[in-house]
Each structure stands twice: as C-alpha cells, then as structure tokens.
Amino acid sequence: MTAPNTPHRMQGVVPQAVEILGTVANDLAPGTWNFIQENLCDMDPGHQRGLARAYVATIKRCRNERLEGVYKGSLEAEANTRLREYRAHYQIHDLCLTGSDRDLKDFSLERAAECRSIIYREEDEGRLLRRVAAVLERYGLEWPTPFSKVDERRDLMPLLNRFKCNRWWMRQIRRLQALEVERVKRLRGDVGAGRQLYCSDWNVKRLTRAIVRNAQTLSGVEAINDDGEVFTLDELQQLGVANPEIRRSELMVRMRGFEEVAAKYGHKSEFWTFTTPSRFHRMTKVKNSKTPKVFKNPKWDGSCPGAGQDWLSNKWASIRSKFDRKGIRCYGFRIAEPHHDGTPHWHLLLFFHPDEAAQARKIARHYLWKTDSPGEPGAWRHRFNSKAIDPEKGTAAGYLAKYVSKNINGTGLGDLESDEDGTTSLAESADRVRSWASAWGIRQFQQIGGPSVTVWRELRRLGPEDDQVDEEEGGALWEAVTAADQGDWCSFVIAMGGPSIPRSARPLKPAYWIQSRPIGTEGVGGVPIGTDTSGYGPAQESVKTDSVPKVYQGSESVHVPEVPAFIPGRAYTEYGDLSKGKVFGLWVLGKPVLTRLQTWIIQLAKTSGSDWGLNQRRECAALDLC
C-alpha cells in the first residue's frame, strides 16, 4: 500500500513505480512528486520501475548516513540530483531514448526532413556541411564514413544521401538507444552476477523483439529462382550461418580441423585468456559466497565494454606486430565474451611451432602486463593466462566447446545445464551474451590465420560432381572442393597451401560480380572481377525528371534547383558508395569458377497479410547471382 503522502495516481507513471516510491513517501516534500513525475512520465514502464528503485535506494542510504552522522543534507537532494543525471542520459534535446518505437520512427522522419531542407536550400558546400554536422552533434552522433573510396565527381553524395534517409537515422538512434540504456544500467550497478547477468534485461528484450520482427518480415517476402522454385527469405536464412545451430557446428568443424592440421605439422596448441585492467570493471564479485553477490568496484574509471574491447584489440595488434617482426606464425580462433558485469575478455586457441610457443607467451605477457599499470595487484596473474594443451587430457577444440556454445545457443554440451554462476541456464546465458555483443557492437568470433572461410562456403555450394571440377586434372580445386564437400577443414587447409601462408598466395580466392546496369534495363550485363574493384567503374547516366523537388515551410512551398540523378546499378550501394560487389564464385589460378548459378527475384509473398511498410505489393529488383 502507498503511504498517505504518496499521490494515488501520477499521470504517465505506472502504478508499480508509484508503489515503489511510496516506501519513502514520508521522507519527501509534497512538491518533490511533481519533479519525479516530470522525469519519469515519458519513459517506458521498465525504466520507470528501475529509476524508482534507484531513487528509493539513494534515499535509504542517505537516511542511514544521517543516523551515523555522516550525511547532513536533505534526504531528497542527492536522490533528485541522481535522477536528473540518469534522465540526462535518456533525454538529448527533443530526443527521448526511452520512447516507443513509433516515437523513434517519427523522430527519424523529422530529422531526415530537416536535413533534406538544409541540403536543398544551402548552395555553399562549406555551410551545408557545417549545418548538417550541427544536427548530428546535437544528438551526439558520429559523422558517417562511406564504405569505400568515393568518386571525386560525387564526393558529397553518399554522405548527403544518408542524412536524407529516415532509415539511416532510425538505425543510428536505435544504436544510440541501446548504448545509452546499457551505460545507465552499468552506472547504477544493475549489471552483474546475481542481478542482470552480462547485460541489461531491457537490451535482452530489445534483441528478442528485433529477432521476432525480422522473422516476420522475412516470412512475408518470397524469393523465386530461375527454376521457378519459391522460398520465403526466412526459410533461406535458416539454411545458412544465420541459423545458430549451423553457425555453432561450422565453428566447431573449423576448430577441430585446425587441431588436426597442428597434429600433422607437429605444432603445439595453447589456450590463452586476455583480461582487461581493473579500471574497466564496474562490479566485483564477493569471494567465497554461496550465492552470486557483487559490489561496485572503486577503481572503475567509467569505461564501457566498448573501450575494454578496444584495449584488447590494440594489445593484440601490438602482439601480432611483434610476432611478425620475430617471424612467429600462429593460427587458431579468438572468442570475445563478457565477464558477469559486461566487461569483455578474450579466449584464444592458438597453434605454434614448438620452438616459438615460449617466446610467444613472453611477448603476450609483456604487452598485456608491463605496458599498462604493471603494479596493479593481481595483474601478473589475471591479465594474461596461458595453458599448454595436453592431448592426453583433452582436445584443443574441447577447450573451446563451452565458450562457443555459451556465445551462440547454449546447446551441444551434454549434461552441462547452467552457466558459471549456477543460476542461469545455458540457453538464457547465450541470449544474454548475444544481446551484450549486439548492444556494444562487439565481434564475438574471429579466425586467426588460415584460408578464407568464404572460399570454404562457396566450395560447399559446388560439390565434386560439378562439371567445372575435373577429377582427372586434380589440382588444388579438386582437393579443396572434395574436402569442403566432406566437411574436412584439415584437408581444405592443406589443399589451400597450409595454415600460415598469406591469403594472396593461396590458389583459390573469392570472385566478385559488379552489375554494370540495373536489372531489367536493355543490355544488362555484369563484369566478373577479383578483389580489386578499382578498374571497373560503371558509366553514370543522368536521369531527367519532370518533377522539381519541393521543400515545404509552413503553408508555402519553395522550389529548389533540379538535382540530377543517376542509375547506380549494382556498382554502387543505395547511398552512392562504390560497391564491393557480390560473390559469384572463385578465382582458381586466374580462372573463374561459378558457384552461384541462379538469379533470384524478390517480391512480397502472395499469402502475406501485411505490406510490411510498403504502399503497395510490387516486385523488387532481381538479386545478384547467388
């Protein structure tokens, strides 16, 4: 029940939050309720309850400190200050990051319209860039970087096309929303063992909703190939590495294959763990506690998991550079996963020549320990940990099996049912780890050395019975396609020249296709190219339009000069960047081998009950060969 001093109803605030605040109602002045309502009313229910609990916790702490003679101020002063600070993370000018998805979409449409108005009105490029940059800075967004080098004749077009696109704005706002919510949760100490493991519950629910939303969208879109076969995009997605079980299986096949390669070459396997310094960790576990308990780390300097990932990446780059200077070659896998409070650490399964393993350990320890606060207690023991894998006690792939499963879908571990804290199931743990990686933009898995996995996947499309593969000629193509067809990563690595040679020296490379004209135009054709796309540029074609763009200001419409358009075809992205092309097959010793022989037409499913945001049912452009 709420206390007498608590309003029975606060407009825009959920009853649960009012009830939580009612536990300290007698400590608050009547006017404080208006302040609380103003700061909570436009947030979603989950954030309202969370900030209400944080407000009450601050009041109770200040009350205890007053009884001990430590705190002599007003009980609600510090609580109000903290609520205002938390609110500042969520409110950036007119953007409320805790608003509904509909609110964020409306905001994106407004910002795109604002940028279009600036672009159409402003003729001076310098002033145009400054004004658009001011819009980005207003909301703390970074200037976008084009995906490729931009044609000098169109140097501003890819940037301006992004600013005019409400979908680009929506992606930036959703990313900003996930980061800011996670920062506030870490600041309050909500993320940790026994609380919200790895990442906030809010971001877990956000990713779950996104997966459901994407599945519904893909189920409403059909792909039709040249043979007339029809599939939904959701069905096709489940056949590739987007399917968590297929992704896990492929990773384990590649890890096991590297282990077999090491056995053939007599290489030594090492299991390394990299951990960040104490200043990156928000929470610290209570030792020897029967149940998971944590407390706030006094050494934390405000760093986020993204900063911790950057620290690990920079250290690994220094280590690899030193390896190159010393002539040390290694191959294997790297897995990034979170500590209980979301701070990242790395597990690496690496294979070395036996004479180089000890020197490699010494180099890694030097960069991880001595180059950054070496005097920190426990740094020598925790910053870098290495284990030489004994084949008699377990396989190298077996060491990583738990980490792979826990970071993907939590399956394939036999009788193991819960995570390290003993309270979270492996399936739930995997969901939380994926949400953590999605929120902070952290790459979970990375192959180190070895041949291209793109070549492996393309060969599995081909098969040894294909007419392009001649068994009598043999050679690298026959050996590689046979190994890929059998799922034998070890034989594939050997057919590709071994684990340590540069990718430029390997006999098989991915081949890319750039469409010179849009699908459906007269003379449609494509240019097969290798990894260097600089020599192939499509001709720009101006398109004369009858309509002149207009910008509306109040009730008056303002005509702007006609902006020439061009047909980008497949050589450019939707924003006008030079495209990297689409994989169509492989280069085998300078000769092309096609692995994608079907052209697919994408259209809305006839059985779909929704137009998925389109104004009408229409056929879309054909995809590249796949």
Secondary structure, 3 states (H helix, E strand, C coil): CCCCCCCCCCCCCCHHHHHHHHCCHHHCCCCHHHHHHHHHCCCCHHHHHHHHHHHHHHHHHHHHHHHCCCCCCCHHHHHHHHHHHHHHHHEECCEECCCCHHHHHHHHHHHHHHHHHHHHHCCCHHHHHHHHHHHHHHCCCCCCCCCCCCCHHHCCHHHHHHHCCHHHHHHHHHHHHHHHHHHHHHHCCCECCCCECCCCHHHHHHHHHHHHHHHHHHHCEEEECCCCCEEEHHHHHCCCCCCHHHHHHHHHHHHHHHHHHHHHHCCEEEEEEEECCHHHCCEEECCCCCCCCEEECCCCCCCCHHHHHHHHHHHHHHHHHHHHHHCCCCEEEEEEEECCCCCEEEEEEEEECCCCHHHHHHHHHHHHHHCCCCCCCCHHHHCEEEEECCCCCCCHHHHHHHHHHHCCCCCCCCCCCECCCCCCEHHHHHHHHHHHHHHHCCCCEEEECCCCHHHHHHHHHHCCCCCCCCCCCCHHHHHHHHHHHCCCHHHHHHHCCCCCCCHHHCCEEEEEEEECCCCCCCCCCEEEECCCCCCCCCCCCEECCCCCCEEEECCEEEECCCCCEECCCCCECCCCCECCCEEEEEEECCEEEECCCCCCEEEECCCCCCCCCCCCCCEEEECCCC
